[in-house]
Amino acid sequence: MEPLKTMDCKKPLLKCQFHTHAKGDGLEQIKHSPKELIDHAAKLKYDVLSITSHRKVIFNKELKKYAKKKGILLISGIEFEINKKHILGINMDKEIEKIKTFDELRIYKKHHPECLIIAPHPFFPGSCTLKKDLINNIEVFDAIENSFCYTKFKNYNKKAISLAKRWRKPIIATSDCHILEYLDLGYTLVKSKKEKDGIIEAIKKNKIKTVSAAINPFKLGKIYVRMTMIKTI
C-alpha cells in the first residue's frame, strides 16, 4: 500500500490501528472476540490497537495484559454517537457512553484533555456520518479519518482530506475492521515511544504517516457484501 502522506523520520514508527470492532459490540454482531482481534493484530505486527466498538467501551485490565503479552499496547476506545452520528473516541473511560450532545462532549474533553476524538468516514453516504456536524463542531475533533473504503473511481475521503488540510487536522488511516482478514486495509504509523500519552500527543502534533490504498472495485464489492451480512442488534 502507498502512503497518503510521508514524513522524514529517522526513528522507527509505531504501527497503529484506531478503528476496530469485536464481539460484544453495542450495535453489530461481530464474530471475532477481542482476544482474537488482538491475536490477529499481533500477527500483522501492530504495536498499538484500540477496540472501538459501537456505543460501549470494551477495555479492561485483563485485555490490556493479554495484549501486552502479544507485544501490543491496547488503548481504550469507543465508537459513540451524538444525534445518531458516529464519532471515534480513543483513550476514553465509560463516562463517554453517557454523552448525548456536542456541548457535553466539549465539557468531557475539557476534563479529559488526554483523549483523542476522531471523525470517522465523515462524508460517506448514510445517516450515521457526521457531514455538517463535523464542520459545525470542527474544534472538538483532534483528527479526521481516511476510510479504507474507496476506489480510484470513487473516493468519499476527498472532502474529509480537504477539510483536514484547511483546519490543520491530522488524517488517520484505519480499516474500520469488522472482519479480521481486513484489519490491514488501512493503518497509521506514529512517531512516538510506545506509551499512551506520547502516542496521542504525537498524533495531535501530526507526527504520523498514513498507509492506505485504493481498493479494486470488485474486492470492495465483496467486502461490502460480507459486512452487510453482519447482523445489526
Summary of the structure (lengths in Angstrom):
residues: 233
radius of gyration: 16.3
end to end distance: 33.7
largest distance: 46.1
contacts: 761
relative contact order: 0.19
helix: 33%
strand: 22%
